[in-house]
């Protein structure tokens, strides 16, 4: 997850550090809106929001077909006061962490982000969507996208909200925490002659969305391996811990389905939406992202059915085990029913049993006759059960 830059760019002077330090840790908090309150969050309101705890990391990548450069930003005001290099055709500003309201306010004011988009960016759990904001007197034209970044952390699924603001030549991305899955995109920016460097900023948006969608396949592969392991345990040794593993898998699949399913709508809207910042050439490549979204959703539905089938198989296995136990106990009880009857009859407290009152009866008749008769009954019943395949 952490970004270890795999390439070297020319760095600006006086920008040797990459962390905007904060005194506390966390994200900028939004107060719950009261009924009838004004929609959105303006730049001035954002300035007055208290900063959360944690650290905010800001990086900038400028590139063109001939050159590329990355800088880590320490002083946001100094960075925004300077113009982009003349050779730069695309600028990508990435913000990791939404805790410093001063940084968010500076970027919002500089790039004239819409208040409604700012509100969605700062509200965790916003539904993935794409919104078109045409240019007017107070705001530049922007295409605002809310997406989901799914990744594994300690073999468990985690989801993070990612907000993208697309302009004519600039892309701003905001992430909730530090680190992402976009290192392959940065590697492509590094590579001379790459297709990514020869296209406009909307193609960069396509590349980032494609990375977000494609990263779901390794997550699904991991969940598939876990399903296979659980299936072996269900068939061989269905213990109590197995059903907990099944429920954990079902929960993660449900979470992945809930978070990813709207991504198909986002990509579909990008294919239909007409916006001056999103070119027709890029729209051709977005079709491939849509196909990948469909594949991910199909796999999700398949794995959910497999997980449900494993839960049913576990319950059937436990029922079968219980039936086997009850079968053995029933056979034992059935065998001892006639024996208990005989023991009850000859265990009655009579002064003298009628069968043994005559003088000609042998003294060993009772122990030999009684126990032989009991063993004969038990053996006969066992043979009968075996013949009928009840054992």
C-alpha positions as CSV (number, residue, x, y, z in Angstrom):
1,X,0.0,0.0,0.0
2,X,2.8,2.5,0.8
3,X,4.1,4.5,-2.1
4,X,7.8,3.8,-2.7
5,X,8.5,5.8,-5.8
6,X,9.9,3.4,-8.4
7,X,11.4,6.2,-10.5
8,X,13.3,9.4,-10.1
9,X,12.0,12.8,-11.2
10,X,13.6,16.3,-11.0
11,X,12.6,17.8,-7.7
12,X,12.0,21.4,-7.0
13,X,14.3,23.2,-4.5
14,X,13.1,23.8,-0.9
15,X,10.8,20.9,-1.2
16,X,12.8,18.1,0.3
17,X,10.0,16.9,2.7
18,X,6.7,15.4,1.7
19,X,4.7,15.5,4.9
20,X,2.4,18.3,6.0
21,X,2.5,17.6,9.7
22,X,-0.5,17.9,12.0
23,X,-0.8,18.1,15.7
24,X,-3.7,15.5,15.8
25,X,-4.6,12.4,13.9
26,X,-7.7,11.7,11.9
27,X,-9.9,13.2,9.2
28,X,-11.6,16.6,9.0
29,X,-15.0,16.0,10.5
30,X,-18.3,17.2,9.0
31,X,-21.1,18.2,11.4
32,X,-24.5,16.6,10.7
33,X,-26.6,18.8,8.6
34,X,-29.7,20.3,10.2
35,X,-32.9,20.1,8.2
36,X,-33.2,23.0,5.7
37,X,-29.5,23.9,5.9
38,X,-27.6,25.2,2.8
39,X,-26.3,22.4,0.6
40,X,-22.6,21.9,0.0
41,X,-19.5,23.2,1.6
42,X,-18.0,26.4,0.3
43,X,-14.3,27.2,0.4
44,X,-14.9,29.7,3.2
45,X,-16.8,27.1,5.3
46,X,-14.0,24.6,4.6
47,X,-11.4,27.1,6.0
48,X,-13.4,27.2,9.3
49,X,-13.7,23.4,9.7
50,X,-11.4,22.0,12.5
51,X,-8.5,19.9,11.3
52,X,-8.6,16.3,12.2
53,X,-5.7,14.2,13.5
54,X,-3.2,12.5,11.3
55,X,-0.9,13.7,8.5
56,X,-1.7,14.9,5.0
57,X,0.7,14.0,2.1
58,X,0.5,16.0,-1.0
59,X,2.4,15.1,-4.2
60,X,2.3,16.6,-7.7
61,X,3.3,15.0,-11.0
62,X,3.7,17.1,-14.1
63,X,4.3,15.3,-17.4
64,X,4.2,15.5,-21.1
65,X,5.3,13.3,-24.0
66,X,8.9,14.5,-23.6
67,X,9.4,15.0,-19.8
68,X,8.0,14.1,-16.4
69,X,8.7,15.4,-13.0
70,X,7.3,14.7,-9.5
71,X,7.6,16.8,-6.4
72,X,6.6,16.2,-2.7
73,X,4.8,19.3,-1.4
74,X,5.6,20.8,2.0
75,X,4.4,24.3,1.7
76,X,1.1,24.2,-0.1
77,X,0.8,28.0,-0.4
78,X,4.2,28.3,-2.0
79,X,3.4,25.5,-4.4
80,X,0.0,27.0,-5.5
81,X,1.6,30.5,-6.0
82,X,3.8,29.1,-8.8
83,X,2.7,28.3,-12.3
84,X,3.0,24.9,-13.8
85,X,6.0,24.3,-16.1
86,X,5.5,25.4,-19.7
87,X,6.3,22.0,-21.0
88,X,3.7,20.3,-18.8
89,X,0.5,19.1,-20.5
90,X,-0.9,17.2,-17.6
91,X,-0.7,18.0,-13.8
92,X,-1.8,15.3,-11.3
93,X,-2.1,16.5,-7.7
94,X,-2.7,13.7,-5.2
95,X,-3.7,14.3,-1.6
96,X,-3.4,11.4,0.9
97,X,-5.4,12.1,4.0
98,X,-8.2,14.6,4.5
99,X,-7.2,15.8,8.0
100,X,-5.7,19.2,7.2
101,X,-8.5,21.7,6.4
102,X,-5.9,24.3,5.5
103,X,-4.6,22.2,2.7
104,X,-8.0,21.3,1.5
105,X,-9.1,24.9,1.5
106,X,-6.1,26.1,-0.4
107,X,-6.7,23.5,-3.2
108,X,-10.4,24.1,-3.2
109,X,-10.0,27.8,-3.6
110,X,-7.2,27.6,-6.2
111,X,-9.0,25.1,-8.5
112,X,-12.5,26.4,-7.8
113,X,-14.1,23.1,-6.7
114,X,-17.8,23.0,-6.4
115,X,-19.3,23.1,-2.9
116,X,-21.5,20.0,-3.5
117,X,-18.5,18.0,-4.7
118,X,-16.5,19.1,-1.6
119,X,-19.3,17.9,0.6
120,X,-19.3,14.5,-1.1
121,X,-15.5,14.3,-0.8
122,X,-15.5,14.9,2.9
123,X,-18.4,12.7,3.8
124,X,-17.2,9.1,4.3
125,X,-19.4,6.4,2.7
126,X,-20.6,8.5,-0.2
127,X,-22.0,6.4,-3.0
128,X,-19.7,6.0,-6.0
129,X,-20.9,8.4,-8.7
130,X,-19.9,10.8,-11.4
131,X,-21.1,14.4,-11.5
132,X,-20.7,17.0,-14.2
133,X,-20.1,20.6,-13.2
134,X,-20.1,22.9,-16.2
135,X,-18.1,26.0,-16.1
136,X,-19.7,29.3,-14.9
137,X,-18.6,32.6,-13.6
138,X,-17.5,31.3,-10.2
139,X,-16.3,27.7,-11.0
140,X,-14.2,26.1,-13.7
141,X,-15.7,23.1,-15.5
142,X,-15.0,19.9,-13.6
143,X,-15.9,16.3,-13.8
144,X,-16.3,14.9,-10.2
145,X,-15.9,11.2,-9.6
146,X,-16.4,9.2,-6.4
147,X,-14.8,5.8,-6.6
148,X,-13.9,2.9,-4.3
149,X,-10.4,1.5,-3.8
150,X,-10.5,-2.2,-2.6
151,X,-7.4,-3.8,-1.2
152,X,-6.3,-6.5,1.3
153,X,-4.8,-5.7,4.7
154,X,-3.8,-8.6,6.8
155,X,-5.8,-10.9,4.5
156,X,-9.0,-8.9,5.2
157,X,-10.9,-6.7,2.8
158,X,-10.7,-2.9,3.2
159,X,-12.4,-0.2,1.2
160,X,-11.4,3.4,0.8
161,X,-13.2,6.3,-0.8
162,X,-11.3,8.1,-3.6
163,X,-12.5,11.4,-5.0
164,X,-11.3,12.7,-8.4
165,X,-11.7,16.2,-9.8
166,X,-11.0,16.3,-13.6
167,X,-10.3,19.7,-15.2
168,X,-9.0,20.6,-18.7
169,X,-5.4,19.9,-17.9
170,X,-5.4,19.1,-14.2
171,X,-6.5,16.1,-12.1
172,X,-6.9,16.3,-8.3
173,X,-7.3,13.0,-6.4
174,X,-8.2,12.9,-2.7
175,X,-7.7,9.7,-0.6
176,X,-8.7,9.0,3.0
177,X,-5.4,7.5,4.0
178,X,-1.8,7.4,2.9
179,X,-0.9,4.8,0.3
180,X,-2.7,3.5,-2.8
181,X,-2.6,1.0,-5.6
182,X,-1.5,3.4,-8.3
183,X,2.2,2.6,-8.4
184,X,1.8,0.9,-11.8
185,X,0.3,4.1,-13.2
186,X,3.2,6.1,-11.8
187,X,5.6,3.6,-13.4
188,X,3.9,4.2,-16.8
189,X,4.3,7.9,-16.3
190,X,8.0,7.3,-15.7
191,X,8.5,5.2,-18.9
192,X,9.6,7.3,-21.8
193,X,7.3,6.9,-24.9
194,X,4.5,5.4,-22.8
195,X,1.0,5.8,-24.2
196,X,-0.1,7.5,-21.0
197,X,2.3,10.4,-21.4
198,X,1.1,11.0,-25.0
199,X,-2.5,11.5,-24.0
200,X,-4.5,14.2,-22.2
201,X,-5.6,14.3,-18.6
202,X,-8.8,12.4,-19.2
203,X,-6.7,9.4,-20.2
204,X,-5.0,9.6,-16.8
205,X,-8.5,9.3,-15.2
206,X,-9.1,6.2,-17.3
207,X,-5.8,4.7,-16.2
208,X,-6.6,5.3,-12.5
209,X,-10.1,3.9,-12.7
210,X,-8.8,0.9,-14.6
211,X,-6.3,0.3,-11.9
212,X,-9.0,0.5,-9.2
213,X,-11.2,-2.0,-11.0
214,X,-8.4,-4.4,-12.0
215,X,-7.2,-4.5,-8.4
216,X,-10.4,-6.3,-7.5
217,X,-9.3,-9.4,-9.4
218,X,-6.4,-10.2,-6.9
219,X,-8.9,-9.6,-4.1
220,X,-11.3,-12.0,-5.7
221,X,-8.6,-14.6,-6.3
222,X,-7.7,-14.4,-2.6
223,X,-11.4,-14.9,-1.6
224,X,-11.6,-17.8,-4.1
225,X,-8.6,-19.5,-2.4
226,X,-10.2,-19.1,1.0
227,X,-13.5,-20.6,-0.3
228,X,-11.6,-23.6,-1.6
229,X,-9.9,-24.1,1.8
230,X,-13.2,-23.8,3.6
231,X,-14.8,-26.3,1.2
232,X,-12.2,-28.9,2.0
233,X,-12.8,-28.4,5.7
234,X,-16.5,-28.6,5.3
235,X,-16.2,-32.0,3.6
236,X,-13.5,-33.4,5.8
237,X,-13.8,-31.9,9.2
238,X,-16.9,-29.6,9.7
239,X,-16.0,-28.2,13.1
240,X,-17.5,-25.1,14.7
241,X,-14.8,-22.7,13.6
242,X,-15.6,-23.5,9.9
243,X,-19.0,-21.9,10.1
244,X,-17.3,-18.7,11.4
245,X,-15.0,-18.7,8.5
246,X,-17.9,-19.1,6.1
247,X,-19.7,-16.2,7.7
248,X,-16.6,-14.0,7.5
249,X,-16.3,-14.8,3.8
250,X,-20.0,-14.0,3.2
251,X,-19.6,-10.7,5.0
252,X,-16.5,-9.7,2.9
253,X,-18.3,-10.7,-0.3
254,X,-21.3,-8.7,0.7
255,X,-19.1,-5.7,1.5
256,X,-17.3,-6.0,-1.8
257,X,-20.5,-6.3,-3.7
258,X,-22.1,-3.3,-1.9
259,X,-19.0,-1.1,-2.4
260,X,-18.2,-2.2,-6.0
261,X,-21.6,-2.5,-7.6
262,X,-22.1,1.2,-8.1
263,X,-18.7,1.4,-9.9
264,X,-20.4,-0.1,-12.9
265,X,-22.8,2.8,-12.9
266,X,-20.0,5.2,-12.7
267,X,-18.2,3.8,-15.7
268,X,-21.5,3.5,-17.6
269,X,-22.2,7.2,-17.0
270,X,-18.7,8.1,-18.2
271,X,-19.5,6.3,-21.5
272,X,-22.7,8.3,-22.0
273,X,-21.8,11.7,-20.4
274,X,-20.7,14.5,-22.6
275,X,-18.2,16.8,-20.9
276,X,-15.5,19.1,-22.3
277,X,-12.8,17.6,-20.0
278,X,-13.5,14.0,-21.1
279,X,-12.5,13.3,-24.7
280,X,-14.1,10.9,-27.1
281,X,-10.8,9.1,-27.6
282,X,-10.6,8.3,-23.8
283,X,-14.2,7.1,-23.9
284,X,-13.2,4.2,-26.2
285,X,-10.8,2.9,-23.6
286,X,-13.4,3.3,-20.8
287,X,-15.4,0.5,-22.5
288,X,-12.7,-1.9,-21.5
289,X,-13.1,-0.8,-17.8
290,X,-16.8,-1.4,-18.1
291,X,-16.2,-5.0,-19.3
292,X,-13.9,-5.5,-16.3
293,X,-16.6,-4.2,-14.0
294,X,-19.1,-6.7,-15.4
295,X,-16.6,-9.5,-14.9
296,X,-16.0,-8.5,-11.3
297,X,-19.7,-8.4,-10.5
298,X,-20.3,-11.8,-12.2
299,X,-17.5,-13.4,-10.1
300,X,-18.9,-11.8,-7.0
301,X,-22.3,-13.3,-7.6
302,X,-20.7,-16.7,-8.3
303,X,-18.6,-16.6,-5.1
304,X,-21.7,-15.5,-3.1
305,X,-23.5,-18.5,-4.3
306,X,-20.6,-20.7,-3.5
307,X,-20.4,-19.3,0.0
308,X,-24.2,-19.9,0.5
309,X,-23.7,-23.4,-0.8
310,X,-20.9,-24.0,1.7
311,X,-23.1,-22.8,4.6
312,X,-25.8,-25.2,3.5
313,X,-23.2,-28.0,3.1
314,X,-22.0,-27.3,6.6
315,X,-25.5,-27.6,8.0
316,X,-26.1,-30.8,6.1
317,X,-22.8,-32.3,7.3
318,X,-23.6,-31.4,10.9
319,X,-27.1,-32.9,10.5
320,X,-25.6,-36.0,9.0
321,X,-23.2,-36.3,11.9
322,X,-26.1,-35.9,14.4
323,X,-28.0,-38.5,12.5
324,X,-25.1,-40.9,12.8
325,X,-24.8,-40.3,16.5
326,X,-28.6,-40.8,17.0
327,X,-28.4,-44.0,14.9
328,X,-25.7,-45.5,17.2
329,X,-27.6,-44.5,20.3
330,X,-30.8,-45.8,19.0
331,X,-29.2,-49.2,18.1
332,X,-27.7,-49.5,21.6
333,X,-31.0,-48.6,23.2
334,X,-32.8,-51.1,21.0
335,X,-30.4,-53.9,21.9
336,X,-30.8,-53.2,25.6
337,X,-34.6,-53.0,25.6
338,X,-35.2,-56.9,25.8
339,X,-32.2,-57.2,28.1
340,X,-33.6,-54.7,30.4
341,X,-36.9,-56.5,30.3
342,X,-35.3,-59.8,31.4
343,X,-33.2,-58.0,34.0
344,X,-36.4,-56.4,35.3
345,X,-38.3,-59.6,35.5
346,X,-35.6,-61.6,37.3
347,X,-34.7,-58.7,39.4
348,X,-38.1,-58.6,41.2
349,X,-37.9,-59.2,44.9
350,X,-39.7,-62.6,45.1
351,X,-38.8,-64.9,48.0
352,X,-38.4,-67.7,45.5
353,X,-38.5,-67.5,41.7
354,X,-41.1,-69.9,40.3
355,X,-38.8,-71.1,37.6
356,X,-36.2,-72.2,40.1
357,X,-38.5,-73.6,42.8
358,X,-38.4,-77.3,41.6
359,X,-35.7,-79.4,43.0
360,X,-34.6,-80.9,39.7
361,X,-33.3,-77.5,38.4
362,X,-29.5,-77.4,38.3
363,X,-27.9,-74.8,40.5
364,X,-26.0,-73.2,37.5
365,X,-29.2,-73.0,35.5
366,X,-29.9,-69.4,36.3
367,X,-26.5,-67.8,35.6
368,X,-25.7,-69.9,32.6
369,X,-29.2,-69.8,31.1
370,X,-29.9,-66.1,31.8
371,X,-26.6,-64.7,30.4
372,X,-26.5,-67.1,27.5
373,X,-30.0,-66.0,26.5
374,X,-29.2,-62.3,26.8
375,X,-26.0,-62.7,24.7
376,X,-28.0,-64.6,22.1
377,X,-30.6,-61.9,21.8
378,X,-28.0,-59.2,21.5
379,X,-26.1,-61.1,18.8
380,X,-29.2,-61.9,16.8
381,X,-30.2,-58.2,16.8
382,X,-26.8,-57.1,15.7
383,X,-26.8,-59.6,12.8
384,X,-30.3,-58.4,11.9
385,X,-29.1,-54.7,11.8
386,X,-26.1,-55.6,9.8
387,X,-28.1,-57.6,7.3
388,X,-30.5,-54.6,6.8
389,X,-27.5,-52.2,6.5
390,X,-28.5,-50.2,9.5
391,X,-25.0,-50.4,10.8
